[in-house]
Amino acid sequence: MANAEQNEPILDGSTEASLDSKKQGVLVQVASDTAGRRREDVVAMLGQRLRDAGITADAAELERLADALPTVNDQDQAENREARDAH
């Protein structure tokens, strides 16, 4: 099985998850992988991960989902504070 390729989920029931559950799972992954990154990078990764999962999302949905990520909000707030403090 060394040359076997995984092209579907391993866990039983993982293909039965609701769309909202799938989105939540992607959000958890992206939040973990994007700590400290710029919002644009996070939105791009979020879009790619959703596409990889077979989930379509327009730009407005990607922005809404990105708003739900604490890493994006924390980073944006830190950048806003830095910009405000620089003036």
PDB file of N, CA, C and O in Angstrom:
ATOM      1  N   MET A   1       0.817  -1.194   0.000  1.00  0.00           N
ATOM      2  CA  MET A   1       0.000   0.000   0.000  1.00  0.00           C
ATOM      3  C   MET A   1       0.862   1.260   0.000  1.00  0.00           C
ATOM      4  O   MET A   1       0.332   2.364   0.129  1.00  0.00           O
ATOM      5  N   ALA A   2       2.163   1.117  -0.141  1.00  0.00           N
ATOM      6  CA  ALA A   2       3.055   2.267  -0.159  1.00  0.00           C
ATOM      7  C   ALA A   2       2.788   3.172  -1.351  1.00  0.00           C
ATOM      8  O   ALA A   2       2.997   4.382  -1.263  1.00  0.00           O
ATOM      9  N   ASN A   3       2.333   2.610  -2.461  1.00  0.00           N
ATOM     10  CA  ASN A   3       2.053   3.403  -3.648  1.00  0.00           C
ATOM     11  C   ASN A   3       0.583   3.798  -3.753  1.00  0.00           C
ATOM     12  O   ASN A   3       0.180   4.426  -4.732  1.00  0.00           O
ATOM     13  N   ALA A   4      -0.207   3.443  -2.770  1.00  0.00           N
ATOM     14  CA  ALA A   4      -1.633   3.765  -2.799  1.00  0.00           C
ATOM     15  C   ALA A   4      -1.833   5.262  -2.653  1.00  0.00           C
ATOM     16  O   ALA A   4      -1.110   5.940  -1.922  1.00  0.00           O
ATOM     17  N   GLU A   5      -2.812   5.749  -3.352  1.00  0.00           N
ATOM     18  CA  GLU A   5      -3.130   7.170  -3.306  1.00  0.00           C
ATOM     19  C   GLU A   5      -4.452   7.364  -2.590  1.00  0.00           C
ATOM     20  O   GLU A   5      -5.436   6.690  -2.894  1.00  0.00           O
ATOM     21  N   GLN A   6      -4.473   8.296  -1.630  1.00  0.00           N
ATOM     22  CA  GLN A   6      -5.722   8.587  -0.930  1.00  0.00           C
ATOM     23  C   GLN A   6      -6.455   9.653  -1.720  1.00  0.00           C
ATOM     24  O   GLN A   6      -5.980  10.782  -1.840  1.00  0.00           O
ATOM     25  N   ASN A   7      -7.610   9.297  -2.256  1.00  0.00           N
ATOM     26  CA  ASN A   7      -8.377  10.266  -3.018  1.00  0.00           C
ATOM     27  C   ASN A   7      -9.797  10.431  -2.503  1.00  0.00           C
ATOM     28  O   ASN A   7     -10.652  11.010  -3.173  1.00  0.00           O
ATOM     29  N   GLU A   8     -10.034   9.921  -1.319  1.00  0.00           N
ATOM     30  CA  GLU A   8     -11.296  10.174  -0.636  1.00  0.00           C
ATOM     31  C   GLU A   8     -11.061  10.068   0.865  1.00  0.00           C
ATOM     32  O   GLU A   8     -10.074   9.474   1.299  1.00  0.00           O
ATOM     33  N   PRO A   9     -11.965  10.641   1.660  1.00  0.00           N
ATOM     34  CA  PRO A   9     -11.777  10.645   3.117  1.00  0.00           C
ATOM     35  C   PRO A   9     -11.629   9.239   3.687  1.00  0.00           C
ATOM     36  O   PRO A   9     -12.209   8.280   3.178  1.00  0.00           O
ATOM     37  N   ILE A  10     -10.846   9.141   4.745  1.00  0.00           N
ATOM     38  CA  ILE A  10     -10.585   7.861   5.389  1.00  0.00           C
ATOM     39  C   ILE A  10     -11.683   7.492   6.380  1.00  0.00           C
ATOM     40  O   ILE A  10     -12.081   6.330   6.461  1.00  0.00           O
ATOM     41  N   LEU A  11     -12.167   8.462   7.123  1.00  0.00           N
ATOM     42  CA  LEU A  11     -13.109   8.181   8.199  1.00  0.00           C
ATOM     43  C   LEU A  11     -14.496   7.824   7.682  1.00  0.00           C
ATOM     44  O   LEU A  11     -15.008   8.457   6.759  1.00  0.00           O
ATOM     45  N   ASP A  12     -15.094   6.810   8.283  1.00  0.00           N
ATOM     46  CA  ASP A  12     -16.478   6.457   7.947  1.00  0.00           C
ATOM     47  C   ASP A  12     -17.386   7.635   8.242  1.00  0.00           C
ATOM     48  O   ASP A  12     -17.251   8.293   9.274  1.00  0.00           O
ATOM     49  N   GLY A  13     -18.298   7.893   7.345  1.00  0.00           N
ATOM     50  CA  GLY A  13     -19.264   8.968   7.553  1.00  0.00           C
ATOM     51  C   GLY A  13     -18.777  10.326   7.107  1.00  0.00           C
ATOM     52  O   GLY A  13     -19.565  11.272   7.077  1.00  0.00           O
ATOM     53  N   SER A  14     -17.496  10.463   6.755  1.00  0.00           N
ATOM     54  CA  SER A  14     -16.983  11.779   6.403  1.00  0.00           C
ATOM     55  C   SER A  14     -17.577  12.311   5.106  1.00  0.00           C
ATOM     56  O   SER A  14     -17.596  13.523   4.889  1.00  0.00           O
ATOM     57  N   THR A  15     -18.056  11.436   4.255  1.00  0.00           N
ATOM     58  CA  THR A  15     -18.689  11.895   3.019  1.00  0.00           C
ATOM     59  C   THR A  15     -20.140  12.281   3.252  1.00  0.00           C
ATOM     60  O   THR A  15     -20.800  12.787   2.344  1.00  0.00           O
ATOM     61  N   GLU A  16     -20.641  12.049   4.452  1.00  0.00           N
ATOM     62  CA  GLU A  16     -22.032  12.347   4.768  1.00  0.00           C
ATOM     63  C   GLU A  16     -22.199  13.664   5.520  1.00  0.00           C
ATOM     64  O   GLU A  16     -23.310  14.010   5.920  1.00  0.00           O
ATOM     65  N   ALA A  17     -21.122  14.390   5.712  1.00  0.00           N
ATOM     66  CA  ALA A  17     -21.191  15.651   6.456  1.00  0.00           C
ATOM     67  C   ALA A  17     -22.023  16.664   5.690  1.00  0.00           C
ATOM     68  O   ALA A  17     -22.024  16.681   4.459  1.00  0.00           O
ATOM     69  N   SER A  18     -22.730  17.507   6.428  1.00  0.00           N
ATOM     70  CA  SER A  18     -23.518  18.565   5.804  1.00  0.00           C
ATOM     71  C   SER A  18     -22.584  19.627   5.233  1.00  0.00           C
ATOM     72  O   SER A  18     -21.406  19.680   5.589  1.00  0.00           O
ATOM     73  N   LEU A  19     -23.103  20.459   4.360  1.00  0.00           N
ATOM     74  CA  LEU A  19     -22.310  21.532   3.777  1.00  0.00           C
ATOM     75  C   LEU A  19     -21.753  22.443   4.863  1.00  0.00           C
ATOM     76  O   LEU A  19     -20.585  22.828   4.807  1.00  0.00           O
ATOM     77  N   ASP A  20     -22.567  22.791   5.845  1.00  0.00           N
ATOM     78  CA  ASP A  20     -22.097  23.640   6.938  1.00  0.00           C
ATOM     79  C   ASP A  20     -20.989  22.964   7.738  1.00  0.00           C
ATOM     80  O   ASP A  20     -20.033  23.622   8.147  1.00  0.00           O
ATOM     81  N   SER A  21     -21.104  21.671   7.962  1.00  0.00           N
ATOM     82  CA  SER A  21     -20.064  20.932   8.684  1.00  0.00           C
ATOM     83  C   SER A  21     -18.770  20.904   7.886  1.00  0.00           C
ATOM     84  O   SER A  21     -17.683  21.040   8.446  1.00  0.00           O
ATOM     85  N   LYS A  22     -18.890  20.728   6.581  1.00  0.00           N
ATOM     86  CA  LYS A  22     -17.697  20.729   5.727  1.00  0.00           C
ATOM     87  C   LYS A  22     -17.022  22.093   5.756  1.00  0.00           C
ATOM     88  O   LYS A  22     -15.799  22.181   5.868  1.00  0.00           O
ATOM     89  N   LYS A  23     -17.819  23.160   5.656  1.00  0.00           N
ATOM     90  CA  LYS A  23     -17.253  24.515   5.714  1.00  0.00           C
ATOM     91  C   LYS A  23     -16.561  24.747   7.050  1.00  0.00           C
ATOM     92  O   LYS A  23     -15.476  25.326   7.099  1.00  0.00           O
ATOM     93  N   GLN A  24     -17.187  24.298   8.130  1.00  0.00           N
ATOM     94  CA  GLN A  24     -16.598  24.463   9.456  1.00  0.00           C
ATOM     95  C   GLN A  24     -15.261  23.727   9.546  1.00  0.00           C
ATOM     96  O   GLN A  24     -14.301  24.236  10.124  1.00  0.00           O
ATOM     97  N   GLY A  25     -15.209  22.541   8.976  1.00  0.00           N
ATOM     98  CA  GLY A  25     -13.959  21.787   8.972  1.00  0.00           C
ATOM     99  C   GLY A  25     -12.868  22.504   8.208  1.00  0.00           C
ATOM    100  O   GLY A  25     -11.716  22.523   8.641  1.00  0.00           O
ATOM    101  N   VAL A  26     -13.215  23.097   7.073  1.00  0.00           N
ATOM    102  CA  VAL A  26     -12.244  23.864   6.293  1.00  0.00           C
ATOM    103  C   VAL A  26     -11.795  25.081   7.092  1.00  0.00           C
ATOM    104  O   VAL A  26     -10.608  25.406   7.107  1.00  0.00           O
ATOM    105  N   LEU A  27     -12.729  25.756   7.754  1.00  0.00           N
ATOM    106  CA  LEU A  27     -12.375  26.928   8.564  1.00  0.00           C
ATOM    107  C   LEU A  27     -11.372  26.570   9.652  1.00  0.00           C
ATOM    108  O   LEU A  27     -10.417  27.310   9.888  1.00  0.00           O
ATOM    109  N   VAL A  28     -11.586  25.447  10.309  1.00  0.00           N
ATOM    110  CA  VAL A  28     -10.671  25.016  11.375  1.00  0.00           C
ATOM    111  C   VAL A  28      -9.274  24.783  10.799  1.00  0.00           C
ATOM    112  O   VAL A  28      -8.277  25.200  11.388  1.00  0.00           O
ATOM    113  N   GLN A  29      -9.208  24.117   9.648  1.00  0.00           N
ATOM    114  CA  GLN A  29      -7.916  23.865   9.011  1.00  0.00           C
ATOM    115  C   GLN A  29      -7.223  25.165   8.622  1.00  0.00           C
ATOM    116  O   GLN A  29      -6.037  25.350   8.895  1.00  0.00           O
ATOM    117  N   VAL A  30      -7.962  26.056   7.990  1.00  0.00           N
ATOM    118  CA  VAL A  30      -7.375  27.310   7.525  1.00  0.00           C
ATOM    119  C   VAL A  30      -6.945  28.179   8.703  1.00  0.00           C
ATOM    120  O   VAL A  30      -5.887  28.805   8.652  1.00  0.00           O
ATOM    121  N   ALA A  31      -7.742  28.224   9.748  1.00  0.00           N
ATOM    122  CA  ALA A  31      -7.372  29.011  10.931  1.00  0.00           C
ATOM    123  C   ALA A  31      -6.061  28.518  11.498  1.00  0.00           C
ATOM    124  O   ALA A  31      -5.216  29.316  11.904  1.00  0.00           O
ATOM    125  N   SER A  32      -5.888  27.226  11.528  1.00  0.00           N
ATOM    126  CA  SER A  32      -4.664  26.643  12.060  1.00  0.00           C
ATOM    127  C   SER A  32      -3.463  26.937  11.169  1.00  0.00           C
ATOM    128  O   SER A  32      -2.357  27.156  11.662  1.00  0.00           O
ATOM    129  N   ASP A  33      -3.682  26.942   9.870  1.00  0.00           N
ATOM    130  CA  ASP A  33      -2.579  27.079   8.912  1.00  0.00           C
ATOM    131  C   ASP A  33      -2.214  28.520   8.575  1.00  0.00           C
ATOM    132  O   ASP A  33      -1.182  28.753   7.946  1.00  0.00           O
ATOM    133  N   THR A  34      -3.016  29.474   8.967  1.00  0.00           N
ATOM    134  CA  THR A  34      -2.794  30.841   8.490  1.00  0.00           C
ATOM    135  C   THR A  34      -2.513  31.857   9.595  1.00  0.00           C
ATOM    136  O   THR A  34      -2.591  33.062   9.351  1.00  0.00           O
ATOM    137  N   ALA A  35      -2.200  31.413  10.763  1.00  0.00           N
ATOM    138  CA  ALA A  35      -1.937  32.353  11.863  1.00  0.00           C
ATOM    139  C   ALA A  35      -0.853  33.351  11.443  1.00  0.00           C
ATOM    140  O   ALA A  35       0.230  32.963  11.006  1.00  0.00           O
ATOM    141  N   GLY A  36      -1.162  34.619  11.581  1.00  0.00           N
ATOM    142  CA  GLY A  36      -0.194  35.670  11.294  1.00  0.00           C
ATOM    143  C   GLY A  36      -0.079  36.056   9.834  1.00  0.00           C
ATOM    144  O   GLY A  36       0.722  36.927   9.497  1.00  0.00           O
ATOM    145  N   ARG A  37      -0.840  35.447   8.970  1.00  0.00           N
ATOM    146  CA  ARG A  37      -0.756  35.779   7.541  1.00  0.00           C
ATOM    147  C   ARG A  37      -1.689  36.928   7.196  1.00  0.00           C
ATOM    148  O   ARG A  37      -2.638  37.220   7.924  1.00  0.00           O
ATOM    149  N   ARG A  38      -1.402  37.569   6.078  1.00  0.00           N
ATOM    150  CA  ARG A  38      -2.237  38.673   5.611  1.00  0.00           C
ATOM    151  C   ARG A  38      -3.615  38.155   5.210  1.00  0.00           C
ATOM    152  O   ARG A  38      -3.770  37.007   4.795  1.00  0.00           O
ATOM    153  N   ARG A  39      -4.599  39.021   5.344  1.00  0.00           N
ATOM    154  CA  ARG A  39      -5.979  38.642   5.037  1.00  0.00           C
ATOM    155  C   ARG A  39      -6.113  38.116   3.610  1.00  0.00           C
ATOM    156  O   ARG A  39      -6.795  37.118   3.379  1.00  0.00           O
ATOM    157  N   GLU A  40      -5.469  38.776   2.658  1.00  0.00           N
ATOM    158  CA  GLU A  40      -5.569  38.349   1.261  1.00  0.00           C
ATOM    159  C   GLU A  40      -5.088  36.908   1.094  1.00  0.00           C
ATOM    160  O   GLU A  40      -5.684  36.131   0.348  1.00  0.00           O
ATOM    161  N   ASP A  41      -4.009  36.560   1.791  1.00  0.00           N
ATOM    162  CA  ASP A  41      -3.483  35.196   1.726  1.00  0.00           C
ATOM    163  C   ASP A  41      -4.464  34.205   2.339  1.00  0.00           C
ATOM    164  O   ASP A  41      -4.648  33.099   1.832  1.00  0.00           O
ATOM    165  N   VAL A  42      -5.086  34.618   3.432  1.00  0.00           N
ATOM    166  CA  VAL A  42      -6.040  33.752   4.119  1.00  0.00           C
ATOM    167  C   VAL A  42      -7.258  33.505   3.233  1.00  0.00           C
ATOM    168  O   VAL A  42      -7.725  32.372   3.117  1.00  0.00           O
ATOM    169  N   VAL A  43      -7.770  34.558   2.613  1.00  0.00           N
ATOM    170  CA  VAL A  43      -8.939  34.424   1.744  1.00  0.00           C
ATOM    171  C   VAL A  43      -8.599  33.517   0.561  1.00  0.00           C
ATOM    172  O   VAL A  43      -9.414  32.685   0.164  1.00  0.00           O
ATOM    173  N   ALA A  44      -7.400  33.675  -0.002  1.00  0.00           N
ATOM    174  CA  ALA A  44      -6.989  32.828  -1.129  1.00  0.00           C
ATOM    175  C   ALA A  44      -6.899  31.366  -0.701  1.00  0.00           C
ATOM    176  O   ALA A  44      -7.362  30.480  -1.419  1.00  0.00           O
ATOM    177  N   MET A  45      -6.302  31.109   0.469  1.00  0.00           N
ATOM    178  CA  MET A  45      -6.185  29.730   0.949  1.00  0.00           C
ATOM    179  C   MET A  45      -7.564  29.151   1.249  1.00  0.00           C
ATOM    180  O   MET A  45      -7.838  27.989   0.950  1.00  0.00           O
ATOM    181  N   LEU A  46      -8.414  29.957   1.834  1.00  0.00           N
ATOM    182  CA  LEU A  46      -9.771  29.519   2.144  1.00  0.00           C
ATOM    183  C   LEU A  46     -10.496  29.117   0.861  1.00  0.00           C
ATOM    184  O   LEU A  46     -11.149  28.074   0.816  1.00  0.00           O
ATOM    185  N   GLY A  47     -10.384  29.937  -0.172  1.00  0.00           N
ATOM    186  CA  GLY A  47     -11.012  29.613  -1.448  1.00  0.00           C
ATOM    187  C   GLY A  47     -10.469  28.315  -2.040  1.00  0.00           C
ATOM    188  O   GLY A  47     -11.227  27.495  -2.556  1.00  0.00           O
ATOM    189  N   GLN A  48      -9.150  28.137  -1.960  1.00  0.00           N
ATOM    190  CA  GLN A  48      -8.545  26.924  -2.501  1.00  0.00           C
ATOM    191  C   GLN A  48      -8.994  25.689  -1.733  1.00  0.00           C
ATOM    192  O   GLN A  48      -9.321  24.667  -2.337  1.00  0.00           O
ATOM    193  N   ARG A  49      -9.014  25.776  -0.413  1.00  0.00           N
ATOM    194  CA  ARG A  49      -9.428  24.632   0.399  1.00  0.00           C
ATOM    195  C   ARG A  49     -10.887  24.273   0.155  1.00  0.00           C
ATOM    196  O   ARG A  49     -11.239  23.095   0.110  1.00  0.00           O
ATOM    197  N   LEU A  50     -11.737  25.284  -0.003  1.00  0.00           N
ATOM    198  CA  LEU A  50     -13.149  25.012  -0.295  1.00  0.00           C
ATOM    199  C   LEU A  50     -13.293  24.343  -1.661  1.00  0.00           C
ATOM    200  O   LEU A  50     -14.050  23.384  -1.811  1.00  0.00           O
ATOM    201  N   ARG A  51     -12.566  24.852  -2.653  1.00  0.00           N
ATOM    202  CA  ARG A  51     -12.616  24.220  -3.982  1.00  0.00           C
ATOM    203  C   ARG A  51     -12.135  22.777  -3.905  1.00  0.00           C
ATOM    204  O   ARG A  51     -12.724  21.884  -4.513  1.00  0.00           O
ATOM    205  N   ASP A  52     -11.062  22.556  -3.153  1.00  0.00           N
ATOM    206  CA  ASP A  52     -10.539  21.192  -2.991  1.00  0.00           C
ATOM    207  C   ASP A  52     -11.582  20.265  -2.380  1.00  0.00           C
ATOM    208  O   ASP A  52     -11.615  19.070  -2.671  1.00  0.00           O
ATOM    209  N   ALA A  53     -12.435  20.834  -1.526  1.00  0.00           N
ATOM    210  CA  ALA A  53     -13.478  20.050  -0.864  1.00  0.00           C
ATOM    211  C   ALA A  53     -14.751  19.963  -1.706  1.00  0.00           C
ATOM    212  O   ALA A  53     -15.738  19.358  -1.286  1.00  0.00           O
ATOM    213  N   GLY A  54     -14.724  20.576  -2.906  1.00  0.00           N
ATOM    214  CA  GLY A  54     -15.891  20.534  -3.773  1.00  0.00           C
ATOM    215  C   GLY A  54     -16.979  21.505  -3.369  1.00  0.00           C
ATOM    216  O   GLY A  54     -18.147  21.309  -3.703  1.00  0.00           O
ATOM    217  N   ILE A  55     -16.604  22.552  -2.650  1.00  0.00           N
ATOM    218  CA  ILE A  55     -17.568  23.542  -2.161  1.00  0.00           C
ATOM    219  C   ILE A  55     -17.353  24.844  -2.922  1.00  0.00           C
ATOM    220  O   ILE A  55     -16.240  25.368  -2.970  1.00  0.00           O
ATOM    221  N   THR A  56     -18.417  25.358  -3.511  1.00  0.00           N
ATOM    222  CA  THR A  56     -18.310  26.628  -4.226  1.00  0.00           C
ATOM    223  C   THR A  56     -18.644  27.772  -3.276  1.00  0.00           C
ATOM    224  O   THR A  56     -19.529  27.664  -2.428  1.00  0.00           O
ATOM    225  N   ALA A  57     -17.916  28.861  -3.442  1.00  0.00           N
ATOM    226  CA  ALA A  57     -18.163  30.064  -2.640  1.00  0.00           C
ATOM    227  C   ALA A  57     -17.754  31.273  -3.464  1.00  0.00           C
ATOM    228  O   ALA A  57     -16.663  31.299  -4.032  1.00  0.00           O
ATOM    229  N   ASP A  58     -18.627  32.277  -3.530  1.00  0.00           N
ATOM    230  CA  ASP A  58     -18.270  33.491  -4.247  1.00  0.00           C
ATOM    231  C   ASP A  58     -17.407  34.380  -3.345  1.00  0.00           C
ATOM    232  O   ASP A  58     -17.157  34.048  -2.187  1.00  0.00           O
ATOM    233  N   ALA A  59     -16.964  35.493  -3.883  1.00  0.00           N
ATOM    234  CA  ALA A  59     -16.075  36.390  -3.149  1.00  0.00           C
ATOM    235  C   ALA A  59     -16.703  36.882  -1.844  1.00  0.00           C
ATOM    236  O   ALA A  59     -16.026  36.967  -0.819  1.00  0.00           O
ATOM    237  N   ALA A  60     -17.982  37.201  -1.883  1.00  0.00           N
ATOM    238  CA  ALA A  60     -18.657  37.685  -0.673  1.00  0.00           C
ATOM    239  C   ALA A  60     -18.694  36.605   0.402  1.00  0.00           C
ATOM    240  O   ALA A  60     -18.497  36.895   1.582  1.00  0.00           O
ATOM    241  N   GLU A  61     -18.947  35.360   0.000  1.00  0.00           N
ATOM    242  CA  GLU A  61     -18.965  34.247   0.956  1.00  0.00           C
ATOM    243  C   GLU A  61     -17.568  34.015   1.537  1.00  0.00           C
ATOM    244  O   GLU A  61     -17.431  33.751   2.731  1.00  0.00           O
ATOM    245  N   LEU A  62     -16.537  34.112   0.701  1.00  0.00           N
ATOM    246  CA  LEU A  62     -15.169  33.940   1.199  1.00  0.00           C
ATOM    247  C   LEU A  62     -14.838  35.018   2.232  1.00  0.00           C
ATOM    248  O   LEU A  62     -14.218  34.732   3.256  1.00  0.00           O
ATOM    249  N   GLU A  63     -15.251  36.244   1.961  1.00  0.00           N
ATOM    250  CA  GLU A  63     -15.001  37.327   2.919  1.00  0.00           C
ATOM    251  C   GLU A  63     -15.748  37.076   4.229  1.00  0.00           C
ATOM    252  O   GLU A  63     -15.200  37.284   5.312  1.00  0.00           O
ATOM    253  N   ARG A  64     -17.002  36.628   4.123  1.00  0.00           N
ATOM    254  CA  ARG A  64     -17.790  36.338   5.328  1.00  0.00           C
ATOM    255  C   ARG A  64     -17.142  35.225   6.131  1.00  0.00           C
ATOM    256  O   ARG A  64     -17.050  35.312   7.355  1.00  0.00           O
ATOM    257  N   LEU A  65     -16.691  34.174   5.447  1.00  0.00           N
ATOM    258  CA  LEU A  65     -16.046  33.064   6.140  1.00  0.00           C
ATOM    259  C   LEU A  65     -14.719  33.508   6.759  1.00  0.00           C
ATOM    260  O   LEU A  65     -14.382  33.105   7.872  1.00  0.00           O
ATOM    261  N   ALA A  66     -13.973  34.336   6.037  1.00  0.00           N
ATOM    262  CA  ALA A  66     -12.708  34.841   6.574  1.00  0.00           C
ATOM    263  C   ALA A  66     -12.950  35.664   7.835  1.00  0.00           C
ATOM    264  O   ALA A  66     -12.142  35.638   8.763  1.00  0.00           O
ATOM    265  N   ASP A  67     -14.065  36.394   7.866  1.00  0.00           N
ATOM    266  CA  ASP A  67     -14.405  37.178   9.059  1.00  0.00           C
ATOM    267  C   ASP A  67     -14.627  36.287  10.278  1.00  0.00           C
ATOM    268  O   ASP A  67     -14.464  36.724  11.417  1.00  0.00           O
ATOM    269  N   ALA A  68     -14.998  35.041  10.026  1.00  0.00           N
ATOM    270  CA  ALA A  68     -15.257  34.107  11.132  1.00  0.00           C
ATOM    271  C   ALA A  68     -13.974  33.509  11.703  1.00  0.00           C
ATOM    272  O   ALA A  68     -14.004  32.856  12.747  1.00  0.00           O
ATOM    273  N   LEU A  69     -12.855  33.726  11.030  1.00  0.00           N
ATOM    274  CA  LEU A  69     -11.586  33.168  11.500  1.00  0.00           C
ATOM    275  C   LEU A  69     -10.940  34.111  12.508  1.00  0.00           C
ATOM    276  O   LEU A  69     -10.667  35.265  12.178  1.00  0.00           O
ATOM    277  N   PRO A  70     -10.691  33.649  13.717  1.00  0.00           N
ATOM    278  CA  PRO A  70     -10.078  34.526  14.715  1.00  0.00           C
ATOM    279  C   PRO A  70      -8.694  34.986  14.309  1.00  0.00           C
ATOM    280  O   PRO A  70      -8.293  36.092  14.671  1.00  0.00           O
ATOM    281  N   THR A  71      -7.944  34.176  13.568  1.00  0.00           N
ATOM    282  CA  THR A  71      -6.590  34.575  13.185  1.00  0.00           C
ATOM    283  C   THR A  71      -6.618  35.777  12.252  1.00  0.00           C
ATOM    284  O   THR A  71      -5.763  36.657  12.353  1.00  0.00           O
ATOM    285  N   VAL A  72      -7.584  35.827  11.350  1.00  0.00           N
ATOM    286  CA  VAL A  72      -7.704  36.957  10.425  1.00  0.00           C
ATOM    287  C   VAL A  72      -8.115  38.198  11.194  1.00  0.00           C
ATOM    288  O   VAL A  72      -7.522  39.262  11.017  1.00  0.00           O
ATOM    289  N   ASN A  73      -9.111  38.076  12.036  1.00  0.00           N
ATOM    290  CA  ASN A  73      -9.580  39.232  12.801  1.00  0.00           C
ATOM    291  C   ASN A  73      -8.498  39.751  13.731  1.00  0.00           C
ATOM    292  O   ASN A  73      -8.311  40.963  13.840  1.00  0.00           O
ATOM    293  N   ASP A  74      -7.781  38.858  14.404  1.00  0.00           N
ATOM    294  CA  ASP A  74      -6.718  39.277  15.305  1.00  0.00           C
ATOM    295  C   ASP A  74      -5.604  39.984  14.545  1.00  0.00           C
ATOM    296  O   ASP A  74      -5.103  41.012  15.000  1.00  0.00           O
ATOM    297  N   GLN A  75      -5.211  39.447  13.394  1.00  0.00           N
ATOM    298  CA  GLN A  75      -4.153  40.048  12.584  1.00  0.00           C
ATOM    299  C   GLN A  75      -4.588  41.412  12.066  1.00  0.00           C
ATOM    300  O   GLN A  75      -3.813  42.367  12.120  1.00  0.00           O
ATOM    301  N   ASP A  76      -5.827  41.520  11.559  1.00  0.00           N
ATOM    302  CA  ASP A  76      -6.327  42.793  11.064  1.00  0.00           C
ATOM    303  C   ASP A  76      -6.355  43.833  12.175  1.00  0.00           C
ATOM    304  O   ASP A  76      -5.980  44.985  11.960  1.00  0.00           O
ATOM    305  N   GLN A  77      -6.794  43.436  13.351  1.00  0.00           N
ATOM    306  CA  GLN A  77      -6.836  44.362  14.471  1.00  0.00           C
ATOM    307  C   GLN A  77      -5.438  44.820  14.857  1.00  0.00           C
ATOM    308  O   GLN A  77      -5.235  45.996  15.161  1.00  0.00           O
ATOM    309  N   ALA A  78      -4.473  43.910  14.850  1.00  0.00           N
ATOM    310  CA  ALA A  78      -3.094  44.264  15.179  1.00  0.00           C
ATOM    311  C   ALA A  78      -2.542  45.249  14.147  1.00  0.00           C
ATOM    312  O   ALA A  78      -1.881  46.222  14.512  1.00  0.00           O
ATOM    313  N   GLU A  79      -2.807  45.003  12.868  1.00  0.00           N
ATOM    314  CA  GLU A  79      -2.336  45.907  11.818  1.00  0.00           C
ATOM    315  C   GLU A  79      -2.994  47.271  11.937  1.00  0.00           C
ATOM    316  O   GLU A  79      -2.341  48.296  11.739  1.00  0.00           O
ATOM    317  N   ASN A  80      -4.282  47.293  12.260  1.00  0.00           N
ATOM    318  CA  ASN A  80      -4.979  48.564  12.440  1.00  0.00           C
ATOM    319  C   ASN A  80      -4.399  49.338  13.619  1.00  0.00           C
ATOM    320  O   ASN A  80      -4.235  50.556  13.542  1.00  0.00           O
ATOM    321  N   ARG A  81      -4.089  48.642  14.702  1.00  0.00           N
ATOM    322  CA  ARG A  81      -3.478  49.309  15.869  1.00  0.00           C
ATOM    323  C   ARG A  81      -2.110  49.871  15.503  1.00  0.00           C
ATOM    324  O   ARG A  81      -1.787  51.002  15.865  1.00  0.00           O
ATOM    325  N   GLU A  82      -1.305  49.089  14.787  1.00  0.00           N
ATOM    326  CA  GLU A  82       0.027  49.542  14.392  1.00  0.00           C
ATOM    327  C   GLU A  82      -0.065  50.778  13.498  1.00  0.00           C
ATOM    328  O   GLU A  82       0.694  51.730  13.677  1.00  0.00           O
ATOM    329  N   ALA A  83      -0.982  50.766  12.547  1.00  0.00           N
ATOM    330  CA  ALA A  83      -1.155  51.902  11.648  1.00  0.00           C
ATOM    331  C   ALA A  83      -1.620  53.133  12.420  1.00  0.00           C
ATOM    332  O   ALA A  83      -1.145  54.242  12.177  1.00  0.00           O
ATOM    333  N   ARG A  84      -2.548  52.930  13.348  1.00  0.00           N
ATOM    334  CA  ARG A  84      -3.057  54.046  14.156  1.00  0.00           C
ATOM    335  C   ARG A  84      -1.966  54.601  15.054  1.00  0.00           C
ATOM    336  O   ARG A  84      -1.839  55.817  15.203  1.00  0.00           O
ATOM    337  N   ASP A  85      -1.186  53.726  15.646  1.00  0.00           N
ATOM    338  CA  ASP A  85      -0.128  54.159  16.561  1.00  0.00           C
ATOM    339  C   ASP A  85       1.024  54.841  15.826  1.00  0.00           C
ATOM    340  O   ASP A  85       1.741  55.645  16.421  1.00  0.00           O
ATOM    341  N   ALA A  86       1.211  54.534  14.556  1.00  0.00           N
ATOM    342  CA  ALA A  86       2.289  55.135  13.774  1.00  0.00           C
ATOM    343  C   ALA A  86       2.011  56.587  13.442  1.00  0.00           C
ATOM    344  O   ALA A  86       2.930  57.345  13.133  1.00  0.00           O
ATOM    345  N   HIS A  87       0.734  56.982  13.506  1.00  0.00           N
ATOM    346  CA  HIS A  87       0.362  58.354  13.154  1.00  0.00           C
ATOM    347  C   HIS A  87       0.328  59.223  14.335  1.00  0.00           C
ATOM    348  O   HIS A  87       0.032  60.412  14.218  1.00  0.00           O
TER     349      HIS A  87
END
